[in-house]
């Protein structure tokens, strides 16, 4: 049995196509897309249409992540967001409008995938953890914390969400975070995905696979799609995240989100302050803002 798991595509079509080509060459029995297919990137509609076609043609299994859930919240008539909060989340509204007519598919997506090998061992895939779709697994977590997040403990626990790939054995389980196809945050810009195999002699084995892709194309997509302008100031940070292969939205949120909401600083100004920081400045420039 061979299973490929990719995740966190976030509207990055050229990265998805590169990973899909690599998966096709490996010829697995099953392919699982572990959530966050859309949002936070320029090609959400094209990416969703691609994985939908692969589900129909090749039996790909699509799961829901927290970004699918967030866009579904925006579709709820009772969900309200206005003023500065609306401006902060303009990137999500941009994706929501791009996906007009496709949201019904997101609603149908299951939250987990389970497979039982002939020896009865469980292979389980879920976007973040058994606690919630936002409670992810990081390599530095204690064994106790990881065990709590995957209970009941399977033979193989496959997660994503954090955009940081790793493998560990915890409580007798092979724990694998497959990282991100569309926006890796572990200082390696190449998309990652997981390869898993089971046979009677060896049991379960896993590999984290890295695949290069055309980064010039995704930068062009930011402009061509309108996302860089229409997604609001935070879209600038998302572009730089791709270049440095490390997250910035969390840094911005910790440093400035409350101040922006309280009216102490403008959203655009706060983003420029992040872009001007010493470790970020080398990755800043066209087609994004130039803050030199």
ABEGO torsion letter per residue (X at the ends): XBBBBBBGAGGBAAAAAAAAAAAAAAGBABBBBBEGABEGBAAAAAAAAAAAAAAAAAGBBBBBBAAAAAAAAAABAABBBBEAAAAAAAAAAAAAAAABGAAAAAAABBABBBBBBAAGBBBBBBAABAABAABBBBAABBAAAAAAAAOBBBABBBBBGAGBBBBBBBGGBBBBBAEBAABBAAGBABBBBBBBBBBAAAEBBBBBBBBBBBAAAAAAAAAAAGAAAAAEAAAAAAAAAAAAGBBAAAAAAAAAAAAAAAGABBAAAAAAAAAABAAAAAABEOABBBAX
